[in-house]
Amino acid sequence: MQPVTESRKPVLPRLEKQKNTLAKKVLSIKDEETIELLAAYYQDLISTKRISKAQYNKEMELAEKSVNEGKFVTNTQVMEEMKKW
């Protein structure tokens, strides 16, 4: 955690107010499905780890290779498949 600097001090009260407002809204939710969705979203936010530049480049190279080999689905194909649902 970064130390509080003079330039950040005015931001803290605003953030605390936003957190309190959000907490009140979350606490007022009655729908179980909405609570589960929020919990899953929150877990995803805190568990997502950034990948390294090398990993990113590797994934991009693999994606480009797949496209160049014709291993992809067009938007039109996806839309046609969705109509079957």
N, CA and C of each residue as an Amber inpcrd file, in Angstrom:
protein
   255
   0.8360000  -1.1730000   0.0000000   0.0000000   0.0000000   0.0000000
   0.8780000   1.2320000   0.0000000   0.5360000   2.2150000  -0.8160000
   1.3220000   3.4230000  -0.9200000   1.0460000   4.3450000   0.2500000
   2.0770000   5.0700000   0.7030000   1.8350000   6.0240000   1.7840000
   0.9610000   7.1690000   1.2960000   0.2170000   7.7460000   2.2000000
  -0.6390000   8.8730000   1.8460000   0.2420000  10.0930000   1.6510000
   0.1140000  10.7080000   0.5080000   0.8830000  11.9190000   0.2300000
  -0.0610000  13.1010000   0.2340000   0.5210000  14.2560000   0.2590000
  -0.2950000  15.4710000   0.2690000  -1.2160000  15.5320000  -0.9410000
  -0.7440000  15.0760000  -2.0860000  -1.5610000  15.1470000  -3.2990000
  -2.7290000  14.1650000  -3.2630000  -2.6260000  13.0920000  -2.4390000
  -3.6920000  12.0890000  -2.3800000  -4.7120000  12.3750000  -1.2890000
  -4.3890000  13.2280000  -0.3320000  -5.2800000  13.4550000   0.7980000
  -6.6910000  13.8620000   0.3960000  -6.8820000  14.7760000  -0.5610000
  -8.2590000  15.1550000  -0.9100000  -9.0650000  14.0130000  -1.5140000
  -8.4020000  13.0270000  -2.0820000  -9.0920000  11.9180000  -2.7260000
  -9.6770000  10.9590000  -1.6910000  -9.0150000  10.7550000  -0.5740000
  -9.4320000   9.7630000   0.4080000 -10.8500000   9.9620000   0.9210000
 -11.2740000  11.1570000   1.3270000 -12.6640000  11.2950000   1.7900000
 -13.6850000  10.9340000   0.7170000 -13.3970000  11.2690000  -0.5240000
 -14.3050000  10.9360000  -1.6230000 -14.3930000   9.4230000  -1.7870000
 -13.2530000   8.7410000  -1.7090000 -13.2520000   7.2880000  -1.8480000
 -13.9620000   6.6190000  -0.6780000 -13.7550000   7.1310000   0.5130000
 -14.4420000   6.5690000   1.6800000 -15.9480000   6.7380000   1.5420000
 -16.3710000   7.8830000   1.0360000 -17.8040000   8.1130000   0.8330000
 -18.3540000   7.1300000  -0.2050000 -17.6180000   6.9260000  -1.2890000
 -18.0550000   5.9880000  -2.3200000 -18.1290000   4.5670000  -1.7670000
 -17.1360000   4.1690000  -0.9760000 -17.1370000   2.8310000  -0.3920000
 -18.3290000   2.6470000   0.5390000 -18.5990000   3.6440000   1.3680000
 -19.7300000   3.5540000   2.2920000 -21.0560000   3.4810000   1.5470000
 -21.1990000   4.2840000   0.5030000 -22.4190000   4.2680000  -0.2990000
 -22.5980000   2.9010000  -0.9610000 -21.5250000   2.3790000  -1.5240000
 -21.5790000   1.0670000  -2.1700000 -21.9070000  -0.0290000  -1.1530000
 -21.2760000   0.0310000   0.0170000 -21.5400000  -0.9790000   1.0540000
 -23.0120000  -0.9630000   1.4600000 -23.5940000   0.2130000   1.6210000
 -25.0090000   0.3140000   1.9910000 -25.8950000  -0.3020000   0.9130000
 -25.5540000  -0.0440000  -0.3440000 -26.3370000  -0.6060000  -1.4410000
 -26.2380000  -2.1270000  -1.4620000 -25.0270000  -2.6520000  -1.2740000
 -24.8370000  -4.0990000  -1.2770000 -25.5940000  -4.7260000  -0.1150000
 -25.5150000  -4.1040000   1.0520000 -26.2040000  -4.6470000   2.2280000
 -27.7200000  -4.6400000   2.0770000 -28.2410000  -3.7830000   1.2020000
 -29.6900000  -3.7080000   1.0250000 -30.2200000  -4.7070000  -0.0070000
 -29.3330000  -5.4080000  -0.7070000 -29.7490000  -6.3650000  -1.7350000
 -30.4180000  -7.5620000  -1.0740000 -31.5680000  -7.9240000  -1.5750000
 -32.3200000  -9.0630000  -1.0410000 -32.2550000 -10.2830000  -1.9540000
 -32.0120000 -10.0610000  -3.2360000 -32.0250000 -11.1270000  -4.2270000
 -30.7580000 -11.9770000  -4.1310000 -30.9370000 -13.2690000  -3.8550000
 -29.8090000 -14.1790000  -3.6710000 -28.9550000 -14.2900000  -4.9380000
 -29.5980000 -14.3260000  -6.0780000 -28.8650000 -14.4520000  -7.3440000
 -27.9580000 -13.2460000  -7.5750000 -28.4680000 -12.0580000  -7.2550000
 -27.6680000 -10.8390000  -7.4140000 -26.4710000 -10.8560000  -6.4730000
 -26.6690000 -11.3070000  -5.2450000 -25.5770000 -11.3820000  -4.2840000
 -24.5130000 -12.3630000  -4.7630000 -24.9450000 -13.5130000  -5.2720000
 -23.9980000 -14.5040000  -5.7760000 -23.2300000 -13.9670000  -6.9820000
 -23.9120000 -13.2320000  -7.8400000 -23.2700000 -12.6420000  -9.0000000
 -22.2200000 -11.6180000  -8.5660000 -22.5690000 -10.7630000  -7.6270000
 -21.6180000  -9.7730000  -7.1170000 -20.4220000 -10.4530000  -6.4590000
 -20.6760000 -11.5110000  -5.6980000 -19.5900000 -12.2380000  -5.0400000
 -18.6350000 -12.8440000  -6.0680000 -19.1950000 -13.4260000  -7.1110000
 -18.3710000 -14.0240000  -8.1640000 -17.5690000 -12.9490000  -8.9020000
 -18.2060000 -11.8280000  -9.1760000 -17.5210000 -10.7290000  -9.8670000
 -16.3830000 -10.1990000  -9.0050000 -16.6550000 -10.0140000  -7.7180000
 -15.6180000  -9.5350000  -6.8060000 -14.4520000 -10.5170000  -6.7470000
 -14.7530000 -11.8050000  -6.6360000 -13.6990000 -12.8180000  -6.5810000
 -12.8550000 -12.7880000  -7.8450000 -13.5080000 -12.5940000  -8.9800000
 -12.7890000 -12.5180000 -10.2470000 -11.8630000 -11.3040000 -10.2630000
 -12.3460000 -10.1820000  -9.7430000 -11.5340000  -8.9660000  -9.7110000
 -10.2720000  -9.1370000  -8.8750000 -10.4050000  -9.7620000  -7.7130000
  -9.2480000  -9.8580000  -6.8250000  -8.3230000 -11.0150000  -7.1790000
  -8.8080000 -11.9950000  -7.9160000  -7.9760000 -13.1500000  -8.2330000
  -7.2840000 -13.0460000  -9.5840000  -7.6910000 -12.0980000 -10.3930000
  -7.0890000 -11.9580000 -11.7140000  -5.6680000 -11.4210000 -11.5760000
  -4.7360000 -12.1830000 -12.1150000  -3.3390000 -11.7720000 -12.0460000
  -2.8950000 -11.2890000 -13.4180000  -2.0720000 -10.2810000 -13.3910000
  -1.5230000  -9.7720000 -14.6420000  -0.4950000 -10.7630000 -15.1680000
  -0.4760000 -10.9010000 -16.4800000   0.5170000 -11.7850000 -17.0750000
   1.7390000 -10.9630000 -17.4620000   2.8370000 -11.6350000 -17.6390000
   4.0710000 -10.9540000 -18.0260000   3.9980000 -10.5450000 -19.4960000
   4.8880000  -9.6490000 -19.8590000   4.9640000  -9.2220000 -21.2530000
   5.3130000 -10.4060000 -22.1510000   6.1960000 -11.2660000 -21.6700000
   6.5870000 -12.4470000 -22.4510000   5.3910000 -13.3760000 -22.6580000
   4.5780000 -13.5880000 -21.6000000   3.4000000 -14.4360000 -21.7210000
   2.3950000 -13.8180000 -22.6850000   2.2020000 -12.5000000 -22.5780000
   1.2920000 -11.7910000 -23.4890000   1.7370000 -11.9860000 -24.9340000
   3.0190000 -11.7670000 -25.1930000   3.5410000 -11.9170000 -26.5490000
   3.3810000 -13.3420000 -27.0570000   3.5970000 -14.3300000 -26.1750000
   3.4220000 -15.7280000 -26.5550000   1.9740000 -16.0050000 -26.9450000
   1.0320000 -15.5080000 -26.1420000  -0.3850000 -15.7050000 -26.4380000
  -0.7860000 -15.0230000 -27.7390000  -0.2390000 -13.8470000 -27.9930000
  -0.5450000 -13.1380000 -29.2390000   0.0020000 -13.9050000 -30.4440000
   1.2050000 -14.4370000 -30.3100000   1.7850000 -15.2190000 -31.4030000
   0.9340000 -16.4570000 -31.7030000   0.4800000 -17.1400000 -30.6510000
  -0.3730000 -18.3160000 -30.8420000  -1.6980000 -17.9310000 -31.4960000
  -2.2590000 -16.7980000 -31.0850000  -3.5200000 -16.3490000 -31.6770000
  -3.3320000 -16.0100000 -33.1500000  -2.2530000 -15.3100000 -33.4800000
  -1.9770000 -14.9620000 -34.8700000  -1.7690000 -16.2260000 -35.7150000
  -1.0850000 -17.2040000 -35.1390000  -0.8560000 -18.4630000 -35.8480000
  -2.1910000 -19.1500000 -36.1470000  -3.0790000 -19.1680000 -35.1690000
  -4.3970000 -19.7820000 -35.3700000  -5.1660000 -19.0920000 -36.4840000
  -5.1480000 -17.7750000 -36.4830000  -5.8540000 -17.0160000 -37.5210000
  -5.2400000 -17.3030000 -38.8830000  -3.9260000 -17.2780000 -38.9500000
  -3.2430000 -17.5340000 -40.2240000  -3.5180000 -18.9380000 -40.7530000
  -3.7900000 -19.8900000 -39.8450000  -4.1080000 -21.2580000 -40.2450000
  -5.5980000 -21.4420000 -40.5220000  -6.3450000 -20.3540000 -40.4140000
  -7.7760000 -20.4260000 -40.6820000  -8.5960000 -20.9710000 -39.5260000
  -8.0130000 -21.0420000 -38.3630000  -8.7080000 -21.5710000 -37.1830000
  -9.3680000 -20.4160000 -36.4270000 -10.4900000 -19.9830000 -36.9480000
 -11.2390000 -18.9150000 -36.3030000 -12.6880000 -18.9820000 -36.7420000
 -13.5340000 -18.2510000 -36.0370000 -14.9570000 -18.1930000 -36.3540000
 -15.2980000 -16.7310000 -36.6060000 -15.9950000 -16.4700000 -37.6900000
 -16.3730000 -15.0930000 -37.9980000 -17.5810000 -14.6740000 -37.1700000
 -17.7880000 -13.3830000 -37.0940000 -18.9510000 -12.8550000 -36.3920000
 -20.2410000 -13.3590000 -37.0320000 -20.2720000 -13.4210000 -38.3320000
 -21.4520000 -13.9190000 -39.0430000 -21.7470000 -15.3570000 -38.6530000
 -20.7140000 -16.1850000 -38.5610000 -20.9030000 -17.5780000 -38.1530000
 -21.4520000 -17.6690000 -36.7270000 -20.9490000 -16.8220000 -35.8480000
 -21.4370000 -16.8090000 -34.4660000 -22.9030000 -16.4070000 -34.4300000
 -23.2590000 -15.3840000 -35.1820000 -24.6500000 -14.9130000 -35.2010000
 -25.5860000 -15.9900000 -35.7520000 -25.1550000 -16.7040000 -36.7710000
 -25.9660000 -17.7900000 -37.3230000 -26.1370000 -18.9090000 -36.2970000
 -25.0750000 -19.2320000 -35.5880000 -25.1530000 -20.2760000 -34.5570000
 -26.0850000 -19.8520000 -33.4160000 -26.0550000 -18.5850000 -33.0600000
 -26.9090000 -18.0740000 -31.9860000 -28.3900000 -18.1960000 -32.3350000
 -28.7040000 -18.0780000 -33.6070000 -30.1010000 -18.2070000 -34.0320000
 -30.6630000 -19.5920000 -33.7530000 -29.7910000 -20.5790000 -33.6720000
 -30.2050000 -21.9600000 -33.4240000 -30.5280000 -22.2150000 -31.9480000
 -30.1280000 -21.3370000 -31.0750000 -30.3200000 -21.5360000 -29.6390000
 -31.7270000 -21.4310000 -29.2990000
